[in-house]
Amino acid sequence: FNFIKGDIYVTDSSKTKGHTAGVTGVAFHPLVKDVCWTTGLDGSIRQWDVSGRARTEFKKVVCTKVVGKCKDEKGRRTQVVSNLSVHPNGRKVCVGTACGSIQIWNCFGSVSSSRPLGAVYAAHGSSGGGNKLPVTFVAFSGNGERIASRSEGDDTVRIWDASRMEKGTGSFGRKFGGRGKEVEHPPSLLLAICKGLPAFNESANCAFGPDGRMLCAGTSIDPRAGRSGGSSNACGKVKFYQLPAEEKRSKVNKEGGSKSSSKNKSTVVLDPIEEVDVAPNASVLGVQWHPKLNQIALGTSNGIIQVLYDPNLSTKGALIPTSKSVRQSDGLSDLLRSRAPTGSAAFLGSSNSNIIVPNALPLFREEPRVTRKTRER
């Protein structure tokens, strides 16, 4: 399928038939295979119908609905620089923007939304110049209760409470200590911070485990380290983190009795529980943890794709070719093969013999019969 491009001279992205800038993320509906969403640098989130029955122009699919137009905390249009993550029920999507915000949009139904269901601004703080760090990757957990975000400007992966983000207000983006200071998020919203994950490219991501209690992410190395003249022993790694357990949600009393317990909480800073060296002198660009196979596929900057698996916990996938080992020959088989007559099945099955195709030699080839018609030609 080819998707149509929008009119770049129309300022309102909801009035165009497609994206007017580069596409940064694509995701299919987890339950309906004919529906997908895209997001791009024009700040719009669009829904497409790839069933073949949608409206087309010049043999290109036209956008069926504009889910939303992302804006910053001041209402100005911003770019979507991250991927697109879909909730497991297929009714919400999550994106990261260039202004440093994480936004959740409702994609259910045929009506477009003017505001997101929830948003967190300055999710990864600010840089030295006071600019917000862009959010380059977001992902829902397996049950949709948590969101993991990553930015190329810092070395952390942050875990957020998705339901708290939707029920929250703009107070989550308030600043403490005046302008130019870091933004402090409440621990009920920012659940954990996984540190020690340098990222020097926009494609750096992370992945939740099948049960949502583990998280893995790859690290990047500085490509200029090897050019300094000395020997570089840097290695791209995959780090694993044990996330805090999810708390059972209880009904909040009108008097606010449950708020006292949340004040004593603090955001957990996590260190990796396991590190695996996978790419010498290369960076880990992306990881993907399969929920059913329980295997991790990762790609590195040197063009190699690797698969990590456990012989006891993983199923199928990489276990199928690795389980087929070379058959070991015993003494009796070697003795029978040595005494086998030439041309027998045992002789041809040996590794040192060559299989000769019948009538392959010129001596045994049968020339075509010469008839009267062929002579006349």
Helices and strands as residue ranges (DSSP letters): G 13-15, E 23-28, E 35-40, E 44-49, E 56-57, E 60-61, E 65-69, E 80-86, E 92-97, E 102-106, E 118-120, E 137-140, E 146-150, E 156-161, H 162-167, G 170-173, E 190-195, E 206-208, E 214-218, G 226-228, E 235-242, H 259-263, E 268-270, E 274-280, E 284-289, E 296-300, E 305-308, H 319-323, H 331-338, H 345-348, G 362-364, H 372-376
